[in-house]
Each structure stands twice: as structure tokens, then as C-alpha cells.
């Protein structure tokens, strides 16, 4: 029998066409006989007609997904059957009664460079089945609304054999696993390899003991302790805050080097990109530790918000991802600093999701169609999806939110749900009508929120207007409900109106505040209470006042950000020098030792160069990446000169002498000290940075010093020393690749990246290394957009080479080109030529074809 799984032709799938599968799955039994190039997968699946299916018994369709499978035998109730080959899988004649389907297929894990389904990573077998990878393992209805319990037997001479659920019988050459909780195929997982466990236990609130393990390659066992502690914190937090208890006897985490994503929440067997689990003070920065803590929590929290309650279809992806991102943000805020967490989340949202919303890849939080679901694992689904959860919580209050979540868990446990199911529990729990709120899920684009103010006889009025620009396929937008957190300050800095949550529901709406003695200064959108762009003409004096006096940490930070942005825009438009009012206000904040060091370090951060480019484009101007880079350099140098005394004091004051800890207190101190070092570095030619590099005993300090040395052109010797020291550590060498490119001058960045792609340690088969190199170039706006176009050509060359190996990573990296229409005609022509070259590549994957086509429009 020949291969019965031809590559499905690209087609658009629509939400409106959803129909439940014709059959339910009662039980799945899988047997894996592992071999690098010829793994046998033997499945036995119990099906029964689905009473909820729309089609009737006489026209039930028994379709099973399957891609890249070599079928050995197929049977129904023990009788061999011959399938009809159809795009994406097979069709079979099946009875309108319960039956058992059996299949034996052969697959080639060693040749699977796409890292979907069952593949190999440095001799280890591992799986990635979300979104549609299980169909590359065996024939199955590979869709999230088909849930079943799985029993698995793995046969191999490898020492560690893992799958979902609880361990069963095991012995030489085999292990059995049983997952009693019905799950969709995307949550299936298998790992087999020569691994070492970092073990621990956790006792749930009801007294159950759970065996915990972090599994790693030999040599990495010393980098597991932080991940394990993060897991235990997450388990306790989910019990205390959400009332969610773990439901198996075992929880395993496995670190894998070759992985397209950060991690995967497979039931009881989380598979992690090694960069998201391995940590030590010598090899990981403070930011790495915080990222690991957040991702460990995120994947664990999926046990309830994603696994126990999953998505009916992939259009509902935000149902599990947005909710779980919101939950992991709450967790990090509780573990560290709530204001700092909120600010960093908004920086990320604006840098990634606002950019997405403003270009050809804009799509609703719940899309109504897609071609390739892998292309919709986006910032809109994750980060904006989380913002929608946060808005719901603000609108209904903490008590209403807790009541709605309890109802959601009780009503929908074991089900595959929709956004309608989610909103309904809020309506029933709180009595609110959320029909208008649903527009946030249905309409793409970032609303623009503006306001005017008036004061008359003690009454202060704020009048807001909202407007959302057209996005692809959605030219007209209806008003959304927007929670606007507002506080009012007196001219002396006292707060006369504490934070009040206004609910805007109209295109234009006014709100009044009575009994005020003087006209107040408004603090609008406190805590970034809605994912909107706030447009308001405000003078430098008012922004400086808010930076000095606002009681809301986010808006205080935002005022400084606005001052910096306006200074940069004025420098670009008028050729002016840096704004002294901005420098003075920031200097005052830096001197205030009552402020959190982490907050002051964030205040020193500047808007992204891409943010400035987008702002200029929104104002009808054509951004020049080189000019933007030069303006940033001028402002950074001016700050270094203006702040040199305080920078010297801060650097000395915030040196951490205690043994290294990645906690919030030490991390904040190091962040401020390194920010001060960065300013000093511009004046002393790298002397202090070299001293720090030579004496650093942790990666945070060493990497910050290396970056500073590269920035002033003094990094060659340190780059060589760093490589010699860390060449055996693959994750540290990823940092080494990136820092050389991000720190390069614009005219050199593409050349540095080109040279590094020729380095013996570069491999495009490893997504981490590819992103560390080509991704770093794309994150260097002036370097990537150099007028020569060499950055565009280099990225396109490597994407063309990568696509046959790993379509997912290729398609995601194509987003580097998404802002092409904002630039001048010459750059547009250069980028368009590379996009068209990509699109003309023979046998281009469906993933990349869709992405490039959308970018081209």
C-alpha cells in the first residue's frame, strides 16, 4: 500500500463552517516501537457515532487526518480495509454503530526537521503535536474537540520512556502510561532518551503526593533547581488563587534543545525548549530566570485552562492562551513587582501586538478564517487575548471574576469550549450583558482613544472619543466598551480623585467630576486599563509633572516615556537637541532613592526605534531608520553627560555583594546598576565595562558588560574571551551570537550576521540558534533596514534555505518584513523584491506561502 497522506492543498478554513466530528472516541491505545528511521506506531481506537453531529447516520463521514505516514495495515473490527486517499488524510466506510479502528504505520523521526509530530533532537525522541502534529504520528481525527483517554506503551532500549498521565507497568525495554483524563490529540506527548531526572514532590491541599521531575541531558542536571522551585510555587499559587489542584500522580518536565516554541503543556508531560527551563547564575541572566519562572507557571496553569477545559476549534485558541497568559502575569506580579510586571508587559504588547494590529497581519483575537493555524500563534492571540481577560476582570470586579471562573471550571470541566461559553459564565455570574464586549474578540485593530477636558464652577469634564482604523477585511469598526482608569491630581501633586474606573461604550462620551476647587491634572488610562493607543496633546510641563507626582506607577513611567518620545520626534523633525525638561525630570526620578530600583531602570529605557518609526508613519511622515538610530545615539550621549554624577553614585550604591539570587530585589539593583554602567560607558570609553566584564561572577553582569564594550567598539577581545569561556554551553553561545549583532553599527549589522551564519556553531536546524542570529538582525531596525538592502537579502536567503526544513520557524520569521509599507520607495522596492523571491520559491511550504502572501497584501 502506498503512502495514503498526500500534502493537503492550501485552503481557507472558516469558523462559520464548523461541524462536530461524526464520531466520538471512547478510548485510544497506542504502541510505539521506536527506531530512528522506522518507528512503528500501532493504534487501536474505539469509535462511536456522535449523537451531537449534525449529519445523520446515512451520510456520516469517517475521515482521519494523516500526513507523511507509511501505512502497513488498517482494520475496522479486525477486518482489513482499503482507504480512499483525500487531501490531508484518508476516508473509510464505517458502520453507524460503535467499532474499533486499528492501524499500523511507519514514520521517520530522524528525518523530521520540521519538529512537528514525533522527531529526534540529539538522540532523544520527542513530540510536538500542537496544533496539528499528531496527524504525523498516526491516523486520527486531529482536532481539539475530539477528546479521549489514552493508554500508551513505548518499546525501546533507551533508559527513559515517558508519556502523558500516570506511569504503569515498566521493565527492560518498555514502559506503559495511562492518562485517565480525556484529552485532544494535540496534548499527546512522548519522550524517550538518555535523560537524568531532578526529582522532588509536592503535596496538594487535599493531601495527595505528586512526584515531580525535571528531565535533562547529562551535564545539565545542575541547572534544574530553579525550574523545580518555580513549578512548586506555581502549583501552590494555583491552589490558593484559583482553587485549582493538580490531578495526576506525576508531573514531568523535559528540556529539549530543538523546539519551535517556548514550551508545551501536554497533560502531565510538559516539553520545554531548553532555554525556558535550564538556569544557573553563571549561564543565565536575571531576565532568563524571570522568563523561566513565567513559562513554567504558564504551562502548569494550562492544566486547567487548556487541558481540563480546552478549545472547541482552533479559532478559539485565545480561550486557552489569553486566559493562561493573564494567569501567569498575575503569578509573576505576585512573585515580583506588580508595577514593573505591568510596565514590561505593556512594552511587549506595544512592541509586538500593536505592530501586528497596524499592518497586513492584523487579525481579530478570535479569527474567522485561517489557512495555516501555526501562523496564528501570534501576539494578538496571546498578549491581546490576555488584555481582554484583564479588562473583563476590571469591569466585573475581583469578586465577580472569581465567581465567574468558579462557574467556568465547574460547568465546562472536560469540555471543548468557545468564546461564547466563556462570556456566558460571566454574564450569568455577574448579571452583565457582554454583547458589546464581544467586539474585542471579533474586531481587529487597536482603538485610538483621545480626550478633551473642561473645568467650570468646580465641575471637571472629560470627553473621550474612540476610533479604530480599518484593518484587512474589516474597514468599519463599531465602538467597543473600554474601561478607562482615571485619577485626578491637584497642581500641588495631591490626589483629589482616586482611581475611578470609567466605562466608555459610545464613540464619544463625557464623564464629570464635581466639587473640585481647582482644575485638576488628569491621570488617564492608569495601569494601562485597556489595550488602546491614547492620543492627547500634552505639554512638556504636564508630562514632567506627572513623572514627578503621579501616584500610579504605570502612568508615572508613561509620562517619562512620552517625554522621551517627544524629545526624539522633535530631534528628528526639527533637528533640535535633546529636551532639557525631559533630562531634568528623569534626573529628579533617578535621584529619588525611595523609588524601586527596577522601576528607575525601566524609566531609563527609551521607546523602541520601531515605535518611533511607527509614530512618524502615523503622523504621515516616512521614517528613516538610520536617522532614528542617530537620534537615539545623540539622546543617549546627552543623558550620559547630564547624569554622570548620579550614574556614578547609582553604580556604586547598587552593587550586589550578597551571594547571587534571581529574586526581585537583587534583579532590580543589578538592572539599575547596569543602566548606570551603560551611561558611564559612553564617557569612559569602556573602562568600567571592561572592569565589570573581568570580575563578573554571574551572567547578568558579564553579558551587560560585553554588550557595553561592543557598543563603544571595544568588544573584540571580550567577544573572543566570552566564546572561549562558554563554547561548550549552547544556550550561552546563543547569547554570544545575538549580542554581536544587536550591538553592531547599522552599516555593519548585516555583515556581522552574515559572518556568524558561516560560523561552525551556526545551524539553521536549531530554532534557538537561527533566531539568535537572524532574529537578532531583524530586531536591529537600522541594521536590518540599512539602505543597501543587504539585511533583507540575507534574511530572505536564509528563510528560503530553512523553509524545506522547518516551515513553522520560517513563517514566523517572515513577520520581520511586515512593516515594509511604512518606509521609503527604495526600501519598499527592496523588501518587495525579497518577498516576491520568497513566494516564487519552488515547493514553498503552506505556512510560509500564507504568511508572505498576507504581508504582500
Secondary structure, DSSP 8 states (H G I E B T S, - for coil): ------------EEGGG----SEEEEEEEEEEE--SS-EEEEEEEEEEE-TT-SS-GGG--EEEE-SS-EEEEEEETTEE---EEETTEEEE---SS-EEEEEEEEE-GGG-TT--EEEEETTEEEEE-TTTTGGGTS-B--STT--EEEEEEEE-SSSEEEESSEEEEEETTEEEEEEEEEE-GGG--EEEESEEEEEEEEE-TTS-EEEEEEEEETT-GGG-HHHHHHHHHHHHHHHHHH-----SSEEEEEEESS-SSSEE--TTEEEEEGGGT---TTT--HHHHHHHHHHHHHHHHTTTBTTTBEESSGGGHHHHHHHHHHHHHHHHHHHS-HHHHHHHHHHHIIIIIIHHHTSTT---SS-SEES-GGGG-SHIIIIIHHHHHHHHHHHHHHHHHHHHHHHHHHHHTT-EE-HHHHHHHHHHHH----TTTTHHHH--S--EEEEEEEEETTEEEEEEEEE---BTTB-------EEEEEEEE-TTS-EEEEEEEEEE-SSEEEEEE---SS--EEEESGGG-SS-EEE----HHHHHHHHHH-SSHHHHHHHHHHHHHHHHHHHHHH-----HHHHHHHHHHHH-TTS-HHHHHHHH----HHHHHHHHHHTT----HHHHHHHHHHHHHHHHHHTHHHHHHHHHHT---S----SHHHHHHHHHHHHHHHHHHHHHTTHHHHHHHHH--SHHHHHHHHHHHHHTT--HHHHHHHHHHHTT-HHHHHHHHHHHHHTS-HHHHHHHHHHHHTSTT--TTSHHHHIIIIIHHHT-HHHHT-TT-HHHHHHHHHHHHHHTT-HHHHHHHGGGGTTGGGS-HHHHHHHHHHHHHHHTSTT--HHHHHHHHHHH-
